[in-house]
């Protein structure tokens, strides 16, 4: 019974790791695609202020 419980905890940890890596991949991709446009937009706001 204890062995079954340990397997489920390991599975949950693996799922959290996969979700975290997917979020990190999406964040890196978004910055790579929109980084230049975002920098220009923030510069425009800064110059306006």
N, CA, C and O atoms as a Tinker XYZ file with bonds, in Angstrom:
   196  protein
     1  N      0.823000   -1.190000    0.000000    73     2
     2  CA     0.000000    0.000000    0.000000    64     1     3
     3  C      0.867000    1.255000    0.000000    63     2     4     5
     4  O      0.563000    2.203000   -0.724000    81     3
     5  N      1.926000    1.287000    0.782000    73     3     6
     6  CA     2.818000    2.446000    0.828000    64     5     7
     7  C      3.524000    2.630000   -0.505000    63     6     8     9
     8  O      3.766000    3.762000   -0.925000    81     7
     9  N      3.855000    1.534000   -1.174000    73     7    10
    10  CA     4.520000    1.606000   -2.466000    64     9    11
    11  C      3.614000    2.260000   -3.511000    63    10    12    13
    12  O      4.094000    3.021000   -4.351000    81    11
    13  N      2.336000    1.979000   -3.470000    73    11    14
    14  CA     1.390000    2.581000   -4.405000    64    13    15
    15  C      1.306000    4.086000   -4.163000    63    14    16    17
    16  O      1.240000    4.859000   -5.119000    81    15
    17  N      1.307000    4.507000   -2.919000    73    15    18
    18  CA     1.240000    5.923000   -2.580000    64    17    19
    19  C      2.473000    6.659000   -3.099000    63    18    20    21
    20  O      2.355000    7.775000   -3.605000    81    19
    21  N      3.622000    6.067000   -2.984000    73    19    22
    22  CA     4.853000    6.712000   -3.462000    64    21    23
    23  C      4.836000    6.880000   -4.969000    63    22    24    25
    24  O      5.326000    7.886000   -5.482000    81    23
    25  N      4.279000    5.911000   -5.691000    73    23    26
    26  CA     4.210000    6.027000   -7.146000    64    25    27
    27  C      3.313000    7.180000   -7.559000    63    26    28    29
    28  O      3.638000    7.900000   -8.503000    81    27
    29  N      2.193000    7.371000   -6.878000    73    27    30
    30  CA     1.286000    8.452000   -7.213000    64    29    31
    31  C      1.925000    9.811000   -6.941000    63    30    32    33
    32  O      1.714000   10.748000   -7.711000    81    31
    33  N      2.690000    9.939000   -5.881000    73    31    34
    34  CA     3.368000   11.204000   -5.591000    64    33    35
    35  C      4.402000   11.512000   -6.665000    63    34    36    37
    36  O      4.543000   12.662000   -7.082000    81    35
    37  N      5.117000   10.505000   -7.109000    73    35    38
    38  CA     6.104000   10.701000   -8.171000    64    37    39
    39  C      5.454000   11.112000   -9.472000    63    38    40    41
    40  O      5.990000   11.933000  -10.216000    81    39
    41  N      4.294000   10.536000   -9.743000    73    39    42
    42  CA     3.574000   10.882000  -10.960000    64    41    43
    43  C      3.105000   12.335000  -10.902000    63    42    44    45
    44  O      3.199000   13.051000  -11.899000    81    43
    45  N      2.609000   12.772000   -9.766000    73    43    46
    46  CA     2.173000   14.154000   -9.618000    64    45    47
    47  C      3.327000   15.126000   -9.798000    63    46    48    49
    48  O      3.169000   16.177000  -10.418000    81    47
    49  N      4.481000   14.778000   -9.258000    73    47    50
    50  CA     5.664000   15.623000   -9.402000    64    49    51
    51  C      6.076000   15.727000  -10.863000    63    50    52    53
    52  O      6.450000   16.803000  -11.331000    81    51
    53  N      6.010000   14.622000  -11.579000    73    51    54
    54  CA     6.359000   14.634000  -13.003000    64    53    55
    55  C      5.379000   15.496000  -13.790000    63    54    56    57
    56  O      5.781000   16.201000  -14.715000    81    55
    57  N      4.108000   15.447000  -13.437000    73    55    58
    58  CA     3.117000   16.273000  -14.125000    64    57    59
    59  C      3.367000   17.757000  -13.879000    63    58    60    61
    60  O      3.264000   18.566000  -14.802000    81    59
    61  N      3.694000   18.117000  -12.647000    73    59    62
    62  CA     4.013000   19.518000  -12.353000    64    61    63
    63  C      5.256000   19.968000  -13.118000    63    62    64    65
    64  O      5.311000   21.101000  -13.597000    81    63
    65  N      6.236000   19.106000  -13.233000    73    63    66
    66  CA     7.450000   19.446000  -13.972000    64    65    67
    67  C      7.139000   19.664000  -15.451000    63    66    68    69
    68  O      7.680000   20.582000  -16.068000    81    67
    69  N      6.276000   18.832000  -16.021000    73    67    70
    70  CA     5.902000   19.006000  -17.425000    64    69    71
    71  C      5.130000   20.305000  -17.640000    63    70    72    73
    72  O      5.370000   21.017000  -18.615000    81    71
    73  N      4.213000   20.614000  -16.741000    73    71    74
    74  CA     3.454000   21.859000  -16.859000    64    73    75
    75  C      4.376000   23.065000  -16.745000    63    74    76    77
    76  O      4.255000   24.020000  -17.513000    81    75
    77  N      5.300000   23.021000  -15.783000    73    75    78
    78  CA     6.241000   24.126000  -15.605000    64    77    79
    79  C      7.134000   24.306000  -16.825000    63    78    80    81
    80  O      7.401000   25.436000  -17.234000    81    79
    81  N      7.593000   23.215000  -17.403000    73    79    82
    82  CA     8.440000   23.323000  -18.589000    64    81    83
    83  C      7.646000   23.842000  -19.785000    63    82    84    85
    84  O      8.195000   24.570000  -20.613000    81    83
    85  N      6.369000   23.485000  -19.894000    73    83    86
    86  CA     5.535000   23.998000  -20.979000    64    85    87
    87  C      5.317000   25.504000  -20.824000    63    86    88    89
    88  O      5.373000   26.238000  -21.810000    81    87
    89  N      5.072000   25.968000  -19.610000    73    87    90
    90  CA     4.901000   27.397000  -19.359000    64    89    91
    91  C      6.180000   28.150000  -19.688000    63    90    92    93
    92  O      6.132000   29.222000  -20.290000    81    91
    93  N      7.319000   27.600000  -19.299000    73    91    94
    94  CA     8.600000   28.244000  -19.591000    64    93    95
    95  C      8.841000   28.311000  -21.098000    63    94    96    97
    96  O      9.335000   29.320000  -21.600000    81    95
    97  N      8.501000   27.259000  -21.813000    73    95    98
    98  CA     8.677000   27.239000  -23.265000    64    97    99
    99  C      7.794000   28.291000  -23.936000    63    98   100   101
   100  O      8.238000   28.979000  -24.855000    81    99
   101  N      6.563000   28.416000  -23.487000    73    99   102
   102  CA     5.652000   29.423000  -24.046000    64   101   103
   103  C      6.176000   30.830000  -23.750000    63   102   104   105
   104  O      6.119000   31.705000  -24.614000    81   103
   105  N      6.682000   31.053000  -22.542000    73   103   106
   106  CA     7.204000   32.370000  -22.182000    64   105   107
   107  C      8.421000   32.737000  -23.033000    63   106   108   109
   108  O      8.526000   33.863000  -23.517000    81   107
   109  N      9.319000   31.805000  -23.209000    73   107   110
   110  CA    10.520000   32.072000  -24.016000    64   109   111
   111  C     10.142000   32.329000  -25.469000    63   110   112   113
   112  O     10.705000   33.216000  -26.111000    81   111
   113  N      9.197000   31.563000  -25.988000    73   111   114
   114  CA     8.755000   31.761000  -27.367000    64   113   115
   115  C      8.087000   33.117000  -27.538000    63   114   116   117
   116  O      8.314000   33.797000  -28.539000    81   115
   117  N      7.270000   33.514000  -26.576000    73   115   118
   118  CA     6.589000   34.815000  -26.657000    64   117   119
   119  C      7.599000   35.954000  -26.631000    63   118   120   121
   120  O      7.470000   36.915000  -27.389000    81   119
   121  N      8.591000   35.855000  -25.775000    73   119   122
   122  CA     9.619000   36.907000  -25.711000    64   121   123
   123  C     10.420000   36.937000  -27.006000    63   122   124   125
   124  O     10.757000   38.013000  -27.500000    81   123
   125  N     10.725000   35.782000  -27.555000    73   123   126
   126  CA    11.488000   35.747000  -28.806000    64   125   127
   127  C     10.695000   36.351000  -29.955000    63   126   128   129
   128  O     11.262000   37.038000  -30.805000    81   127
   129  N      9.390000   36.103000  -29.991000    73   127   130
   130  CA     8.575000   36.609000  -31.092000    64   129   131
   131  C      8.208000   38.082000  -30.937000    63   130   132   133
   132  O      8.207000   38.830000  -31.915000    81   131
   133  N      7.899000   38.495000  -29.723000    73   131   134
   134  CA     7.375000   39.834000  -29.508000    64   133   135
   135  C      8.348000   40.757000  -28.783000    63   134   136   137
   136  O      7.986000   41.889000  -28.463000    81   135
   137  N      9.553000   40.314000  -28.518000    73   135   138
   138  CA    10.501000   41.108000  -27.747000    64   137   139
   139  C     10.832000   42.443000  -28.370000    63   138   140   141
   140  O     10.834000   43.462000  -27.678000    81   139
   141  N     11.111000   42.464000  -29.666000    73   139   142
   142  CA    11.477000   43.700000  -30.348000    64   141   143
   143  C     10.303000   44.666000  -30.377000    63   142   144   145
   144  O     10.470000   45.859000  -30.124000    81   143
   145  N      9.119000   44.156000  -30.683000    73   143   146
   146  CA     7.933000   45.014000  -30.727000    64   145   147
   147  C      7.607000   45.554000  -29.340000    63   146   148   149
   148  O      7.207000   46.709000  -29.193000    81   147
   149  N      7.778000   44.730000  -28.344000    73   147   150
   150  CA     7.500000   45.157000  -26.978000    64   149   151
   151  C      8.480000   46.237000  -26.533000    63   150   152   153
   152  O      8.091000   47.201000  -25.875000    81   151
   153  N      9.736000   46.074000  -26.890000    73   151   154
   154  CA    10.743000   47.081000  -26.537000    64   153   155
   155  C     10.420000   48.420000  -27.197000    63   154   156   157
   156  O     10.530000   49.469000  -26.562000    81   155
   157  N     10.025000   48.385000  -28.458000    73   155   158
   158  CA     9.681000   49.622000  -29.160000    64   157   159
   159  C      8.447000   50.268000  -28.534000    63   158   160   161
   160  O      8.391000   51.488000  -28.384000    81   159
   161  N      7.477000   49.466000  -28.175000    73   159   162
   162  CA     6.248000   49.985000  -27.559000    64   161   163
   163  C      6.546000   50.638000  -26.210000    63   162   164   165
   164  O      6.041000   51.723000  -25.921000    81   163
   165  N      7.359000   49.988000  -25.391000    73   163   166
   166  CA     7.705000   50.551000  -24.087000    64   165   167
   167  C      8.556000   51.806000  -24.230000    63   166   168   169
   168  O      8.424000   52.735000  -23.433000    81   167
   169  N      9.418000   51.847000  -25.223000    73   167   170
   170  CA    10.206000   53.048000  -25.476000    64   169   171
   171  C      9.321000   54.213000  -25.889000    63   170   172   173
   172  O      9.547000   55.351000  -25.476000    81   171
   173  N      8.314000   53.927000  -26.706000    73   171   174
   174  CA     7.393000   54.964000  -27.141000    64   173   175
   175  C      6.620000   55.535000  -25.931000    63   174   176   177
   176  O      6.426000   56.745000  -25.823000    81   175
   177  N      6.193000   54.651000  -25.043000    73   175   178
   178  CA     5.496000   55.111000  -23.841000    64   177   179
   179  C      6.420000   55.953000  -22.965000    63   178   180   181
   180  O      6.016000   56.990000  -22.438000    81   179
   181  N      7.662000   55.497000  -22.816000    73   179   182
   182  CA     8.628000   56.241000  -22.007000    64   181   183
   183  C      8.926000   57.609000  -22.592000    63   182   184   185
   184  O      9.041000   58.584000  -21.850000    81   183
   185  N      9.051000   57.700000  -23.898000    73   183   186
   186  CA     9.315000   58.985000  -24.541000    64   185   187
   187  C      8.126000   59.927000  -24.439000    63   186   188   189
   188  O      8.295000   61.143000  -24.349000    81   187
   189  N      6.921000   59.361000  -24.453000    73   187   190
   190  CA     5.726000   60.181000  -24.340000    64   189   191
   191  C      5.597000   60.782000  -22.952000    63   190   192   193
   192  O      5.157000   61.922000  -22.800000    81   191
   193  N      5.979000   60.024000  -21.952000    73   191   194
   194  CA     5.896000   60.524000  -20.577000    64   193   195
   195  C      6.964000   61.569000  -20.350000    63   194   196
   196  O      7.067000   62.118000  -19.253000    81   195
